[in-house]
Amino acid sequence: MSFATDFLFDHRRPFLIAGPCALESEKLALEVGRALKRLAGSLGVPYIFKASFDKANRSSRAGYRGPGLEAGLKSLAKVRKELGVPVVTDVHESWQAAPVAQVADLLQIPAFLCRQTDLLVACAKTGKPVSVKKGQFVAPANMIEAVKKIQGAGNKKVLLCERGASFGYNNLVVDFTGLPQMRAMGVPVIFDATHSVQLPGGLGHASGGRREYVESLACAAAAVGVDGYFFEVHPDPDKALSDGPNMVALKDFPRVFKRVLAHDKIARQQAKKR
């Protein structure tokens, strides 16, 4: 079974990438994925389920990383089949690209690895669409080089994802001028609202976050103009095994996303008038 991902490059309507940060269990993944699919369907928004089989850049060695490649891909394949939705997950190393591409419909490059040429090329060569998260240390204009690395390997299906920039210690800020800068490169741009409120290493042994600002930042991105939205969602963020402080509670997400879409609709209508 294969899923078309042409909607990623259809600028006429937004899409949603969402799910828990890490794969904690198949039961939780299916619970979240099922609820998000139902919501997206009711709103007419294409949906991709997101979860990581490995969180290789946790603040602490003791932090939960996920089930690993083999078990993680098995769980993602089950979610994909049972829910009938495309899936996306992170690729951390070049050798992972081929096996991940056997399951995932979209490959994601973590922000810390956005300049790793071998990783970008390996993902490009799978032929699957590749979403590159802008590094916290990279200016928006410089992301053109990541785009060129993937396109130069023969893959034109590239997306860029904004997730905030480093600002002093344990803090991120979003430069919203970066969104139109990256869209001007001719690739779709995704706004990662939940990682943009992260406080890297803010808890010492783990990253903190300010989930109360997720909705505001996502609405701001919608007003500026983006192609898709990325959220990490969990039934009980305070008990999540990874990224809990910046995740949106599943019960709150419909209200949050509906407000974001209201801003998105206005921005798209205004863009047509220009």
Beta strands, then each sheet from edge to edge (+ up, - down):
strand 1: 15-19
strand 2: 47-50
strand 3: 87-90
strand 4: 106-109
strand 5: 130-133
strand 6: 158-162
strand 7: 165-166
strand 8: 172-173
strand 9: 189-192
strand 10: 198-199
strand 11: 208-209
strand 12: 228-234
strand 13: 248-249
sheet 1: 13+ 12+ 1+ 2+ 3+ 4+ 5+ 6+ 9+
sheet 2: 7+ 8-
sheet 3: 10+ 11-
end
